[in-house]
Amino acid sequence: MARMDLLQGTLDMLILQLLDRGEMHGCGAAQRIHQVSSQVLTVDFGSLYPALFRMQKRGWLESEWRQSEKNRRARYYRLTEAGRKQLAVEKEGWDRMRLAIAQVMQCA
């Protein structure tokens, strides 16, 4: 199956959702998205790290450097309270968009 590109804006929502379940490093987040989506969604690092830095700058994430499970230095990200609030906003917007697309697909 061909690689599917994420809709603009959905990467932030997916990362926030993952981090709502616990902290992880960037590479782990990309791998988890790929795994949970049954290998349909692929996040390249050229999109992932700018998204993480942007969300941290907005106050949605905090991070710290630690050793990974492979004994490498990695930055671990965790959700802030502002990030949890943003996740709720993102989910609401996604639900509206999903419903609108479904309606068009059924009527068109």
C-alpha positions in Angstrom: 0.0 0.0 0.0 1.3 3.5 -0.8 2.4 5.8 2.0 -0.4 8.1 3.1 0.3 11.7 3.9 -1.3 13.2 7.0 -3.8 16.0 6.6 -2.3 19.3 7.6 -2.7 19.8 11.3 -3.3 16.2 12.2 0.3 15.4 13.2 0.0 17.7 16.2 -3.2 16.0 17.3 -1.6 12.5 16.9 1.4 13.5 18.9 -0.7 15.1 21.6 -2.8 11.9 21.8 0.2 9.7 22.1 1.8 11.8 24.8 -1.5 11.9 26.7 -0.8 8.2 27.4 2.7 8.8 28.6 6.0 10.4 27.8 8.2 9.3 24.9 11.0 10.4 22.7 10.5 11.7 19.2 11.6 8.6 17.3 9.4 6.5 19.6 6.4 8.7 18.8 7.0 8.3 15.0 7.3 4.5 15.4 4.2 4.3 17.6 2.1 6.2 15.0 3.3 3.9 12.3 2.6 0.8 14.5 -0.9 1.9 15.8 -2.0 2.9 12.3 -1.2 -0.7 11.0 1.8 0.7 9.1 -0.4 3.1 7.1 0.8 6.4 8.5 4.5 7.3 8.3 5.9 10.3 10.0 9.2 11.5 8.6 11.7 13.2 11.0 11.6 16.3 8.8 8.0 16.8 9.9 8.2 15.3 13.4 10.9 17.4 15.0 9.6 20.8 13.8 6.2 19.8 15.2 7.6 18.8 18.5 9.6 22.0 18.8 6.6 24.1 17.8 4.4 22.4 20.3 7.0 22.9 23.0 7.3 26.6 22.1 3.5 26.9 22.5 3.7 25.4 25.9 1.9 22.2 25.0 4.9 20.0 25.7 7.9 19.8 28.1 11.0 17.8 27.5 14.2 16.6 29.1 17.3 14.7 27.9 17.7 11.1 29.1 19.1 7.8 28.1 16.8 5.8 25.8 16.1 2.1 26.1 18.9 1.6 23.6 21.2 3.5 25.8 21.3 6.6 23.5 20.8 10.2 24.5 17.2 11.1 23.6 14.8 14.0 24.4 11.7 12.7 26.1 8.5 14.7 25.7 5.5 14.9 28.0 2.2 16.7 27.8 1.5 19.9 29.8 -1.9 20.9 31.1 -2.0 23.4 28.2 -1.3 20.4 25.9 -4.2 18.5 27.4 -6.5 21.4 26.7 -5.2 21.7 23.2 -5.7 18.0 22.6 -9.4 18.5 23.6 -9.7 21.3 21.0 -8.0 19.2 18.4 -10.3 16.2 19.0 -13.4 18.4 18.8 -12.2 19.9 15.5 -11.3 16.4 14.1 -14.8 15.1 15.0 -16.4 18.0 13.2 -14.2 17.5 10.1 -14.8 13.7 10.1 -18.5 14.1 10.3 -18.5 16.8 7.5 -16.5 14.6 5.2 -18.7 11.6 5.9 -21.8 13.6 5.1 -20.3 14.8 1.7 -19.2 11.3 0.8 -22.7 9.9 1.5 -24.6 12.7 -0.4 -22.3 13.3 -3.3 
